[in-house]
């Protein structure tokens, strides 16, 4: 995880990236965390790490848990379609 040293989140409060809940304040924290990710030079490797390691909670690479789940489902669906061709 050499890329982590270059991450925009270094020095930020880690709790920002792990909000509790899915409404109100948690949504504001998720949006704030995603703004940090938007200016991060290593958001891509961060997202790859989260997907490959199964990070279920938190904001990683500019995505929340639901967005990563959707990415994984899409990837699995595409792989299944390719196998049937």
For each residue, the residues with C-beta under 8 A, 3 or more apart:
1: 4 49
2: 5
3: 6 7 42 45 46
4: 1 7 10 42 46
5: 2 10
6: 3 10 41 42
7: 3 4 10 40 41 42 46
8: 12 36 37 39 40 41 42 43
9: 12 14 17 33 36 37 40
10: 4 5 6 7
11:
12: 8 9 16 17 36
13: 16
14: 9 17 18
15: 18 19
16: 12 13 19 29 32 33 36 59
17: 9 12 14 33 36 58 59 60
18: 14 15 57 58 59
19: 15 16 25 26 27 29 30 33 59
20: 26
21: 24 25 26
22: 26 27
23: 26 27
24: 21 27 28
25: 19 21 28 29
26: 19 20 21 22 23 29 30
27: 19 22 23 24 30 31
28: 24 25 31 32
29: 16 19 25 26 32 33
30: 19 26 27 33 34 59 64
31: 27 28 34 35
32: 16 28 29 35 36
33: 9 16 17 19 29 30 36 37 59
34: 30 31 37 38 59 62 64
35: 31 32 38 39
36: 8 9 12 16 17 32 33 39 40
37: 8 9 33 34 40 43 46 59 61 62
38: 34 35 43 62
39: 8 35 36
40: 7 8 9 36 37 43 46 62
41: 6 7 8
42: 3 4 6 7 8 45 46
43: 8 37 38 40 46 47 61 62
44: 47 48 61
45: 3 42 48 49 61
46: 3 4 7 37 40 42 43 49 50 60 61 62
47: 43 44 50 51 60 61 62 63 68
48: 44 45 51 52 61
49: 1 45 46 52 53 55 60 61
50: 46 47 53 55 58 60 61 63 68
51: 47 48 54 55 68 71 72
52: 48 49
53: 49 50
54: 51
55: 49 50 51 58 60 68
56: 65
57: 18 65
58: 17 18 50 55 65
59: 16 17 18 19 30 33 34 37 62 63 64
60: 17 46 47 49 50 55 63 68
61: 37 43 44 45 46 47 48 49 50
62: 34 37 38 40 43 46 47 59
63: 47 50 59 60 67 68 71
64: 30 34 59 67 68
65: 56 57 58 68 69
66: 69 70
67: 63 64 70 71
68: 47 50 51 55 60 63 64 65 71 72
69: 65 66 72 73
70: 66 67 73 74
71: 51 63 67 68 74 75
72: 51 68 69 75 76
73: 69 70 76 77
74: 70 71 77 78
75: 71 72 78 79
76: 72 73 79 80
77: 73 74 80 81
78: 74 75 81 82
79: 75 76 82 83
80: 76 77 83 84
81: 77 78 84 85
82: 78 79 85
83: 79 80
84: 80 81
85: 81 82
